[in-house]
């Protein structure tokens, strides 16, 4: 399933880069707050990553990177979620997600269900390796694969659906 789409690569000198990044950061602030109303909603639904995927795929690496860095930091400063201990790993995974999303979009120049799956799996697998190296505990490092499958499925199907819906914008 593939949809042709208008995909962008905005520069840091373009004010739209910052406007779109702020829009996606707002989404990455609101969505985790909603998900945290559900017991263990954060680790299960992985909401902090959703709009980073959309931002980088649709508007390029720069918008994705701003979203990837600002979202967890602002959430941490405002709500202490993610915790200070989890923040470095989430920043690494978010940055990997921004890179994988932007690369997939730039390479394929379309929205593909399989490309989104590849993006989600690649940032999670590489991010898990970083997490394992960082914390030294394999069992804790694979947490997203143990309990975060619903969140990965939301990223895959929800990300594809939203990208397809905004494909012509």
Biotite code that builds the C-alpha atoms (Angstrom):
import biotite.structure as struc

atoms = struc.array([
    struc.Atom([0.000, 0.000, 0.000], chain_id="A", res_id=1, res_name="UNK", atom_name="CA", element="C"),
    struc.Atom([1.667, 3.146, -1.189], chain_id="A", res_id=2, res_name="UNK", atom_name="CA", element="C"),
    struc.Atom([0.432, 6.696, -1.506], chain_id="A", res_id=3, res_name="UNK", atom_name="CA", element="C"),
    struc.Atom([2.203, 9.436, -3.397], chain_id="A", res_id=4, res_name="UNK", atom_name="CA", element="C"),
    struc.Atom([2.613, 12.428, -1.149], chain_id="A", res_id=5, res_name="UNK", atom_name="CA", element="C"),
    struc.Atom([3.982, 15.909, -0.883], chain_id="A", res_id=6, res_name="UNK", atom_name="CA", element="C"),
    struc.Atom([7.007, 15.441, 1.333], chain_id="A", res_id=7, res_name="UNK", atom_name="CA", element="C"),
    struc.Atom([9.243, 18.323, 2.367], chain_id="A", res_id=8, res_name="UNK", atom_name="CA", element="C"),
    struc.Atom([12.739, 18.910, 3.653], chain_id="A", res_id=9, res_name="UNK", atom_name="CA", element="C"),
    struc.Atom([12.607, 22.273, 5.397], chain_id="A", res_id=10, res_name="UNK", atom_name="CA", element="C"),
    struc.Atom([15.767, 24.187, 6.340], chain_id="A", res_id=11, res_name="UNK", atom_name="CA", element="C"),
    struc.Atom([16.581, 25.742, 9.697], chain_id="A", res_id=12, res_name="UNK", atom_name="CA", element="C"),
    struc.Atom([16.444, 29.168, 8.014], chain_id="A", res_id=13, res_name="UNK", atom_name="CA", element="C"),
    struc.Atom([12.769, 28.615, 7.144], chain_id="A", res_id=14, res_name="UNK", atom_name="CA", element="C"),
    struc.Atom([10.309, 29.861, 9.771], chain_id="A", res_id=15, res_name="UNK", atom_name="CA", element="C"),
    struc.Atom([7.928, 27.046, 8.779], chain_id="A", res_id=16, res_name="UNK", atom_name="CA", element="C"),
    struc.Atom([10.464, 24.583, 10.193], chain_id="A", res_id=17, res_name="UNK", atom_name="CA", element="C"),
    struc.Atom([9.950, 26.006, 13.667], chain_id="A", res_id=18, res_name="UNK", atom_name="CA", element="C"),
    struc.Atom([6.198, 26.429, 13.306], chain_id="A", res_id=19, res_name="UNK", atom_name="CA", element="C"),
    struc.Atom([5.720, 22.815, 12.242], chain_id="A", res_id=20, res_name="UNK", atom_name="CA", element="C"),
    struc.Atom([8.117, 21.619, 14.936], chain_id="A", res_id=21, res_name="UNK", atom_name="CA", element="C"),
    struc.Atom([6.141, 23.512, 17.589], chain_id="A", res_id=22, res_name="UNK", atom_name="CA", element="C"),
    struc.Atom([2.908, 22.000, 16.293], chain_id="A", res_id=23, res_name="UNK", atom_name="CA", element="C"),
    struc.Atom([4.323, 18.469, 16.510], chain_id="A", res_id=24, res_name="UNK", atom_name="CA", element="C"),
    struc.Atom([5.918, 19.121, 19.909], chain_id="A", res_id=25, res_name="UNK", atom_name="CA", element="C"),
    struc.Atom([2.490, 20.229, 21.162], chain_id="A", res_id=26, res_name="UNK", atom_name="CA", element="C"),
    struc.Atom([1.099, 16.920, 19.904], chain_id="A", res_id=27, res_name="UNK", atom_name="CA", element="C"),
    struc.Atom([3.917, 15.050, 21.640], chain_id="A", res_id=28, res_name="UNK", atom_name="CA", element="C"),
    struc.Atom([3.066, 16.895, 24.855], chain_id="A", res_id=29, res_name="UNK", atom_name="CA", element="C"),
    struc.Atom([-0.704, 16.344, 24.692], chain_id="A", res_id=30, res_name="UNK", atom_name="CA", element="C"),
    struc.Atom([-0.702, 12.696, 23.555], chain_id="A", res_id=31, res_name="UNK", atom_name="CA", element="C"),
    struc.Atom([1.473, 11.391, 26.417], chain_id="A", res_id=32, res_name="UNK", atom_name="CA", element="C"),
    struc.Atom([-0.701, 13.231, 28.938], chain_id="A", res_id=33, res_name="UNK", atom_name="CA", element="C"),
    struc.Atom([-3.756, 11.457, 27.551], chain_id="A", res_id=34, res_name="UNK", atom_name="CA", element="C"),
    struc.Atom([-1.985, 8.087, 27.422], chain_id="A", res_id=35, res_name="UNK", atom_name="CA", element="C"),
    struc.Atom([-0.738, 8.433, 31.000], chain_id="A", res_id=36, res_name="UNK", atom_name="CA", element="C"),
    struc.Atom([-4.365, 8.435, 32.146], chain_id="A", res_id=37, res_name="UNK", atom_name="CA", element="C"),
    struc.Atom([-4.279, 4.706, 31.363], chain_id="A", res_id=38, res_name="UNK", atom_name="CA", element="C"),
    struc.Atom([-2.272, 2.618, 33.856], chain_id="A", res_id=39, res_name="UNK", atom_name="CA", element="C"),
    struc.Atom([1.184, 2.006, 32.385], chain_id="A", res_id=40, res_name="UNK", atom_name="CA", element="C"),
    struc.Atom([0.047, 3.928, 29.297], chain_id="A", res_id=41, res_name="UNK", atom_name="CA", element="C"),
    struc.Atom([3.420, 5.522, 28.583], chain_id="A", res_id=42, res_name="UNK", atom_name="CA", element="C"),
    struc.Atom([5.551, 2.380, 28.335], chain_id="A", res_id=43, res_name="UNK", atom_name="CA", element="C"),
    struc.Atom([2.767, 0.449, 26.606], chain_id="A", res_id=44, res_name="UNK", atom_name="CA", element="C"),
    struc.Atom([1.582, 3.038, 24.062], chain_id="A", res_id=45, res_name="UNK", atom_name="CA", element="C"),
    struc.Atom([4.918, 4.857, 23.486], chain_id="A", res_id=46, res_name="UNK", atom_name="CA", element="C"),
    struc.Atom([3.154, 8.179, 22.796], chain_id="A", res_id=47, res_name="UNK", atom_name="CA", element="C"),
    struc.Atom([6.232, 10.426, 22.905], chain_id="A", res_id=48, res_name="UNK", atom_name="CA", element="C"),
    struc.Atom([7.383, 9.076, 19.538], chain_id="A", res_id=49, res_name="UNK", atom_name="CA", element="C"),
    struc.Atom([4.209, 9.361, 17.468], chain_id="A", res_id=50, res_name="UNK", atom_name="CA", element="C"),
    struc.Atom([4.404, 12.933, 16.216], chain_id="A", res_id=51, res_name="UNK", atom_name="CA", element="C"),
    struc.Atom([8.167, 12.712, 15.770], chain_id="A", res_id=52, res_name="UNK", atom_name="CA", element="C"),
    struc.Atom([7.546, 10.021, 13.157], chain_id="A", res_id=53, res_name="UNK", atom_name="CA", element="C"),
    struc.Atom([4.969, 12.197, 11.393], chain_id="A", res_id=54, res_name="UNK", atom_name="CA", element="C"),
    struc.Atom([7.106, 15.358, 11.591], chain_id="A", res_id=55, res_name="UNK", atom_name="CA", element="C"),
    struc.Atom([10.229, 13.777, 10.129], chain_id="A", res_id=56, res_name="UNK", atom_name="CA", element="C"),
    struc.Atom([8.431, 11.758, 7.455], chain_id="A", res_id=57, res_name="UNK", atom_name="CA", element="C"),
    struc.Atom([6.331, 14.673, 6.203], chain_id="A", res_id=58, res_name="UNK", atom_name="CA", element="C"),
    struc.Atom([8.608, 17.679, 6.771], chain_id="A", res_id=59, res_name="UNK", atom_name="CA", element="C"),
    struc.Atom([12.115, 16.240, 6.867], chain_id="A", res_id=60, res_name="UNK", atom_name="CA", element="C"),
    struc.Atom([14.926, 15.595, 9.276], chain_id="A", res_id=61, res_name="UNK", atom_name="CA", element="C"),
    struc.Atom([15.208, 19.119, 10.678], chain_id="A", res_id=62, res_name="UNK", atom_name="CA", element="C"),
    struc.Atom([11.568, 19.355, 11.767], chain_id="A", res_id=63, res_name="UNK", atom_name="CA", element="C"),
    struc.Atom([11.795, 15.774, 13.010], chain_id="A", res_id=64, res_name="UNK", atom_name="CA", element="C"),
    struc.Atom([14.983, 16.450, 14.966], chain_id="A", res_id=65, res_name="UNK", atom_name="CA", element="C"),
    struc.Atom([13.557, 19.554, 16.639], chain_id="A", res_id=66, res_name="UNK", atom_name="CA", element="C"),
    struc.Atom([10.461, 17.537, 17.547], chain_id="A", res_id=67, res_name="UNK", atom_name="CA", element="C"),
    struc.Atom([12.553, 14.577, 18.722], chain_id="A", res_id=68, res_name="UNK", atom_name="CA", element="C"),
    struc.Atom([14.649, 16.679, 21.079], chain_id="A", res_id=69, res_name="UNK", atom_name="CA", element="C"),
    struc.Atom([12.163, 19.264, 22.314], chain_id="A", res_id=70, res_name="UNK", atom_name="CA", element="C"),
    struc.Atom([9.267, 16.877, 23.014], chain_id="A", res_id=71, res_name="UNK", atom_name="CA", element="C"),
    struc.Atom([10.923, 14.716, 25.694], chain_id="A", res_id=72, res_name="UNK", atom_name="CA", element="C"),
    struc.Atom([12.805, 17.645, 27.229], chain_id="A", res_id=73, res_name="UNK", atom_name="CA", element="C"),
    struc.Atom([9.708, 19.838, 27.544], chain_id="A", res_id=74, res_name="UNK", atom_name="CA", element="C"),
    struc.Atom([7.634, 16.898, 28.832], chain_id="A", res_id=75, res_name="UNK", atom_name="CA", element="C"),
    struc.Atom([10.328, 16.189, 31.412], chain_id="A", res_id=76, res_name="UNK", atom_name="CA", element="C"),
    struc.Atom([10.514, 19.834, 32.512], chain_id="A", res_id=77, res_name="UNK", atom_name="CA", element="C"),
    struc.Atom([6.730, 20.260, 32.728], chain_id="A", res_id=78, res_name="UNK", atom_name="CA", element="C"),
    struc.Atom([5.580, 16.867, 33.998], chain_id="A", res_id=79, res_name="UNK", atom_name="CA", element="C"),
    struc.Atom([8.722, 14.931, 35.059], chain_id="A", res_id=80, res_name="UNK", atom_name="CA", element="C"),
    struc.Atom([7.811, 12.372, 32.391], chain_id="A", res_id=81, res_name="UNK", atom_name="CA", element="C"),
    struc.Atom([9.948, 10.862, 31.108], chain_id="A", res_id=82, res_name="UNK", atom_name="CA", element="C"),
    struc.Atom([12.033, 10.568, 34.235], chain_id="A", res_id=83, res_name="UNK", atom_name="CA", element="C"),
    struc.Atom([15.547, 11.951, 34.260], chain_id="A", res_id=84, res_name="UNK", atom_name="CA", element="C"),
    struc.Atom([16.931, 8.414, 34.140], chain_id="A", res_id=85, res_name="UNK", atom_name="CA", element="C"),
    struc.Atom([14.900, 7.543, 31.021], chain_id="A", res_id=86, res_name="UNK", atom_name="CA", element="C"),
    struc.Atom([15.455, 10.861, 29.233], chain_id="A", res_id=87, res_name="UNK", atom_name="CA", element="C"),
    struc.Atom([18.804, 10.035, 27.531], chain_id="A", res_id=88, res_name="UNK", atom_name="CA", element="C"),
    struc.Atom([17.464, 6.803, 26.016], chain_id="A", res_id=89, res_name="UNK", atom_name="CA", element="C"),
    struc.Atom([14.253, 8.466, 24.857], chain_id="A", res_id=90, res_name="UNK", atom_name="CA", element="C"),
    struc.Atom([16.282, 11.255, 23.266], chain_id="A", res_id=91, res_name="UNK", atom_name="CA", element="C"),
    struc.Atom([18.437, 8.677, 21.461], chain_id="A", res_id=92, res_name="UNK", atom_name="CA", element="C"),
    struc.Atom([15.414, 6.712, 20.243], chain_id="A", res_id=93, res_name="UNK", atom_name="CA", element="C"),
    struc.Atom([13.591, 9.890, 19.222], chain_id="A", res_id=94, res_name="UNK", atom_name="CA", element="C"),
    struc.Atom([16.597, 11.080, 17.233], chain_id="A", res_id=95, res_name="UNK", atom_name="CA", element="C"),
    struc.Atom([16.940, 7.667, 15.578], chain_id="A", res_id=96, res_name="UNK", atom_name="CA", element="C"),
    struc.Atom([13.240, 7.801, 14.719], chain_id="A", res_id=97, res_name="UNK", atom_name="CA", element="C"),
    struc.Atom([13.595, 11.251, 13.154], chain_id="A", res_id=98, res_name="UNK", atom_name="CA", element="C"),
    struc.Atom([16.528, 10.048, 11.068], chain_id="A", res_id=99, res_name="UNK", atom_name="CA", element="C"),
    struc.Atom([14.877, 6.808, 9.970], chain_id="A", res_id=100, res_name="UNK", atom_name="CA", element="C"),
    struc.Atom([11.605, 8.568, 9.097], chain_id="A", res_id=101, res_name="UNK", atom_name="CA", element="C"),
    struc.Atom([13.257, 11.322, 7.097], chain_id="A", res_id=102, res_name="UNK", atom_name="CA", element="C"),
    struc.Atom([15.508, 8.848, 5.283], chain_id="A", res_id=103, res_name="UNK", atom_name="CA", element="C"),
    struc.Atom([12.582, 6.589, 4.363], chain_id="A", res_id=104, res_name="UNK", atom_name="CA", element="C"),
    struc.Atom([10.532, 9.517, 3.088], chain_id="A", res_id=105, res_name="UNK", atom_name="CA", element="C"),
    struc.Atom([13.423, 10.980, 1.105], chain_id="A", res_id=106, res_name="UNK", atom_name="CA", element="C"),
    struc.Atom([14.294, 7.605, -0.406], chain_id="A", res_id=107, res_name="UNK", atom_name="CA", element="C"),
    struc.Atom([10.793, 6.405, -1.252], chain_id="A", res_id=108, res_name="UNK", atom_name="CA", element="C"),
    struc.Atom([9.113, 9.774, -1.900], chain_id="A", res_id=109, res_name="UNK", atom_name="CA", element="C"),
    struc.Atom([5.808, 8.193, -0.906], chain_id="A", res_id=110, res_name="UNK", atom_name="CA", element="C"),
    struc.Atom([3.890, 6.993, 2.133], chain_id="A", res_id=111, res_name="UNK", atom_name="CA", element="C"),
    struc.Atom([4.171, 3.231, 2.384], chain_id="A", res_id=112, res_name="UNK", atom_name="CA", element="C"),
    struc.Atom([2.804, 0.921, 5.051], chain_id="A", res_id=113, res_name="UNK", atom_name="CA", element="C"),
    struc.Atom([5.960, -1.202, 4.780], chain_id="A", res_id=114, res_name="UNK", atom_name="CA", element="C"),
    struc.Atom([8.225, 1.843, 4.980], chain_id="A", res_id=115, res_name="UNK", atom_name="CA", element="C"),
    struc.Atom([6.556, 2.943, 8.216], chain_id="A", res_id=116, res_name="UNK", atom_name="CA", element="C"),
    struc.Atom([7.013, -0.567, 9.625], chain_id="A", res_id=117, res_name="UNK", atom_name="CA", element="C"),
    struc.Atom([10.684, -0.435, 8.641], chain_id="A", res_id=118, res_name="UNK", atom_name="CA", element="C"),
    struc.Atom([11.074, 2.941, 10.334], chain_id="A", res_id=119, res_name="UNK", atom_name="CA", element="C"),
    struc.Atom([9.448, 1.740, 13.567], chain_id="A", res_id=120, res_name="UNK", atom_name="CA", element="C"),
    struc.Atom([11.443, -1.487, 13.699], chain_id="A", res_id=121, res_name="UNK", atom_name="CA", element="C"),
    struc.Atom([14.751, 0.151, 12.804], chain_id="A", res_id=122, res_name="UNK", atom_name="CA", element="C"),
    struc.Atom([14.625, 2.867, 15.453], chain_id="A", res_id=123, res_name="UNK", atom_name="CA", element="C"),
    struc.Atom([13.421, 0.375, 18.054], chain_id="A", res_id=124, res_name="UNK", atom_name="CA", element="C"),
    struc.Atom([16.070, -2.251, 17.293], chain_id="A", res_id=125, res_name="UNK", atom_name="CA", element="C"),
    struc.Atom([18.957, 0.220, 17.106], chain_id="A", res_id=126, res_name="UNK", atom_name="CA", element="C"),
    struc.Atom([17.583, 2.155, 20.077], chain_id="A", res_id=127, res_name="UNK", atom_name="CA", element="C"),
    struc.Atom([17.336, -1.045, 22.104], chain_id="A", res_id=128, res_name="UNK", atom_name="CA", element="C"),
    struc.Atom([21.003, -1.775, 21.373], chain_id="A", res_id=129, res_name="UNK", atom_name="CA", element="C"),
    struc.Atom([21.931, 1.719, 22.602], chain_id="A", res_id=130, res_name="UNK", atom_name="CA", element="C"),
    struc.Atom([19.759, 1.261, 25.675], chain_id="A", res_id=131, res_name="UNK", atom_name="CA", element="C"),
    struc.Atom([21.357, -2.092, 26.462], chain_id="A", res_id=132, res_name="UNK", atom_name="CA", element="C"),
    struc.Atom([24.837, -0.566, 26.126], chain_id="A", res_id=133, res_name="UNK", atom_name="CA", element="C"),
    struc.Atom([23.788, 2.421, 28.238], chain_id="A", res_id=134, res_name="UNK", atom_name="CA", element="C"),
    struc.Atom([22.105, 0.603, 31.125], chain_id="A", res_id=135, res_name="UNK", atom_name="CA", element="C"),
    struc.Atom([23.784, -2.800, 30.843], chain_id="A", res_id=136, res_name="UNK", atom_name="CA", element="C"),
    struc.Atom([20.552, -4.714, 31.373], chain_id="A", res_id=137, res_name="UNK", atom_name="CA", element="C"),
    struc.Atom([19.170, -6.595, 28.378], chain_id="A", res_id=138, res_name="UNK", atom_name="CA", element="C"),
    struc.Atom([15.829, -7.384, 30.036], chain_id="A", res_id=139, res_name="UNK", atom_name="CA", element="C"),
    struc.Atom([15.168, -3.703, 30.754], chain_id="A", res_id=140, res_name="UNK", atom_name="CA", element="C"),
    struc.Atom([16.458, -2.662, 27.324], chain_id="A", res_id=141, res_name="UNK", atom_name="CA", element="C"),
    struc.Atom([13.923, -4.812, 25.483], chain_id="A", res_id=142, res_name="UNK", atom_name="CA", element="C"),
    struc.Atom([11.010, -3.325, 27.441], chain_id="A", res_id=143, res_name="UNK", atom_name="CA", element="C"),
    struc.Atom([9.525, -1.722, 24.331], chain_id="A", res_id=144, res_name="UNK", atom_name="CA", element="C"),
    struc.Atom([9.421, -5.154, 22.672], chain_id="A", res_id=145, res_name="UNK", atom_name="CA", element="C"),
    struc.Atom([7.986, -6.787, 25.793], chain_id="A", res_id=146, res_name="UNK", atom_name="CA", element="C"),
    struc.Atom([5.219, -4.301, 26.605], chain_id="A", res_id=147, res_name="UNK", atom_name="CA", element="C"),
    struc.Atom([5.353, -1.609, 23.910], chain_id="A", res_id=148, res_name="UNK", atom_name="CA", element="C"),
    struc.Atom([3.972, -3.651, 21.007], chain_id="A", res_id=149, res_name="UNK", atom_name="CA", element="C"),
    struc.Atom([0.618, -1.786, 21.149], chain_id="A", res_id=150, res_name="UNK", atom_name="CA", element="C"),
    struc.Atom([2.506, 1.502, 20.859], chain_id="A", res_id=151, res_name="UNK", atom_name="CA", element="C"),
    struc.Atom([4.549, 0.234, 17.931], chain_id="A", res_id=152, res_name="UNK", atom_name="CA", element="C"),
    struc.Atom([1.359, -0.904, 16.203], chain_id="A", res_id=153, res_name="UNK", atom_name="CA", element="C"),
    struc.Atom([-0.170, 2.541, 16.788], chain_id="A", res_id=154, res_name="UNK", atom_name="CA", element="C"),
    struc.Atom([2.935, 4.126, 15.282], chain_id="A", res_id=155, res_name="UNK", atom_name="CA", element="C"),
    struc.Atom([2.810, 1.767, 12.302], chain_id="A", res_id=156, res_name="UNK", atom_name="CA", element="C"),
    struc.Atom([-0.882, 1.899, 11.428], chain_id="A", res_id=157, res_name="UNK", atom_name="CA", element="C"),
    struc.Atom([-1.707, 5.264, 12.997], chain_id="A", res_id=158, res_name="UNK", atom_name="CA", element="C"),
    struc.Atom([1.367, 6.879, 11.479], chain_id="A", res_id=159, res_name="UNK", atom_name="CA", element="C"),
    struc.Atom([0.539, 5.481, 8.062], chain_id="A", res_id=160, res_name="UNK", atom_name="CA", element="C"),
    struc.Atom([-3.094, 6.583, 8.345], chain_id="A", res_id=161, res_name="UNK", atom_name="CA", element="C"),
    struc.Atom([-2.239, 10.118, 9.434], chain_id="A", res_id=162, res_name="UNK", atom_name="CA", element="C"),
    struc.Atom([0.512, 10.499, 6.825], chain_id="A", res_id=163, res_name="UNK", atom_name="CA", element="C"),
    struc.Atom([-1.862, 9.236, 4.155], chain_id="A", res_id=164, res_name="UNK", atom_name="CA", element="C"),
    struc.Atom([-4.544, 11.677, 5.346], chain_id="A", res_id=165, res_name="UNK", atom_name="CA", element="C"),
    struc.Atom([-2.159, 14.651, 5.100], chain_id="A", res_id=166, res_name="UNK", atom_name="CA", element="C"),
    struc.Atom([-0.345, 13.365, 2.014], chain_id="A", res_id=167, res_name="UNK", atom_name="CA", element="C"),
    struc.Atom([-1.521, 16.119, -0.335], chain_id="A", res_id=168, res_name="UNK", atom_name="CA", element="C"),
    struc.Atom([-0.959, 19.024, 2.090], chain_id="A", res_id=169, res_name="UNK", atom_name="CA", element="C"),
])
